[in-house]
Amino acid sequence: MSSYEISPLNNNNMYSLSYLSNLSSRDLDTIGGTEFDNRMGSIPGSAHPAFGFGAVTIVGGLAGYLRKGSKASLGAGFVCGTLLIGSGLMISGESQYGGHSLAAGTSALMALGMGQRFFKTGKFMPAGVVATLAAASLGYHVKKALEWKD
């Protein structure tokens, strides 16, 4: 939590911009004892990339199976996509650090595996695309995990 005490400026629970600008995104989750997220929706924004990349990964694995008959694509897409969606659920719950760490680990495995495949085949589609998306996901989730680390 920030070293600043948050106190309302008046009885309408209005907060000073100088106080709010010095808070981290973690501090803004609760303001004045009330859940800030309840006014903004039930899924925090930092969970959206995990849900989105997880869905894209599952669909991509299914597409690889349907187009080329690749059971490896189907299995890896399902496992990695499910892990990413699970990490999104963790981020939405009470385990933000664990969720971002799981998403970072899954993304790292995908980036390494598909990056190696890209360099071996030279084909940007699908290996280069997945490696690039996974590397971006890795960077994002490592950054967010470090923000939540206690």
N, C-alpha and C positions, 0 to 999 in steps of 0.2 A: 504494500500500500504506500502511497505517496506520503511524504512528510507533512504535507499540507492538510489542515483540518478543513473539511468542507462544511460550511454552515450557510444556511439560507440568508439572503440579504433582507428578505421580508417574509411575511406569513404566507406568501404564495409559492414558497419553495423555489425562488429564482436564485441562481448561483452567479457569482462574479465570473466574468470571462477570464480574468487573470488566474483564478483558481482552476477553472476547467482546462485552460490551455496548458497547465503544468501537470496534468494528470496523464497517465498512460491509458491505453485502451483497456487494460485489465482493471484499473481503478474506476473507469466509467461503467463497468458492468453493474455496480451498485452505487447509487447516489442517494444519500439521506436515508439509507435502509430500505429503499424500494428498488425493485429490479428494473433497471433501465431497459433491458431487452424486452420486457413485456410490452412496452410502447412501440417497439420497433419490429416485433415479430418474435416467434419462439426459436428460430434457428439463427445463431450468430453468423455474421458475415464470413468469419474465418473458416466456417465449416463448409461453405459453398464450393470452394475449389476441390475439396476432398470428395464431396458428393458428385460433382460434375465430372471430375477425372475418373472416378470409379465407374460411373455410368458409361462414359466413353470407352473405357477399357473393356468392360463387359461386352458392349456392342461391337467393338473392334475384334475381340476374340471370337465372337459369334460370326462376324463377317468373314474372318479368316477361315473358319471351319466351313461355312457355306460356299465360299468361292473356291477354296483350294483343298477342302477336305482335311484341314490341319487340326488334328485332335490336340496337339500341343498348344496351338493358338486358343482353342476353346477352353482348355484347362487353365492355362496361364492367365487368360483374360478374365475368367470367372474367379479364380483365386485372388489375383491382384485387385480386381475391381471390387470384390467383396471385402477385402481388407481395407481398401480406401473408403468404401461406404461405411464400414464399421468404425473407421477412424473419425469420419464425419459425425457419426452418432456419439462417439466419445467426446468430441469437441463440443457438441450441442449439449452434452450433459455436464457432469462435474469433473471430467478428466481432460481438460484442455491440453495439458502438457503431454499426457500419455497419447492422446489422439493425434496431436501434431507429430509426436515422435514416431508413432506407427505409420502415419502417412509418409513421413520422411524416409523411413526405412524401406517401405514398399516402393516408393519412388526411386530410391537409390538402386534397388535391385533391378527395377525396370530400366533405368538409365544405363546401368552397366551391361545388362543382358542385351538390350536392343542396340546400344551403342557399339558393342562388340560385333553384333550381326551387321550393323550398318557398315562398319569398316571392312568387314569380310566380304560383303556382297557389293557395296557401293550404291545400293538402292535406297533412295531417300524414303520411298513409300513401301512398306509401312515402318520399317525399322528406324529410319532417321527421324520421322515425325514423332514416333513414340518416344525415342530417346530424348529428343528436344523437349517434348511436353513433360516427360518425367524429370528431366534436369531442372526445368522451371519449377515444377511442383516440389522437388527436393529443396531448392533454394528457399521457396516461400515457407515451407513447413519447418525447415530448420530455423529460420528467422522467428517464426511464431512460437516454436517450442522454446527457444531461448528467452523470449519475452515472458513465458509462463513458468519457466524454471524457478523453483523456490530456492 
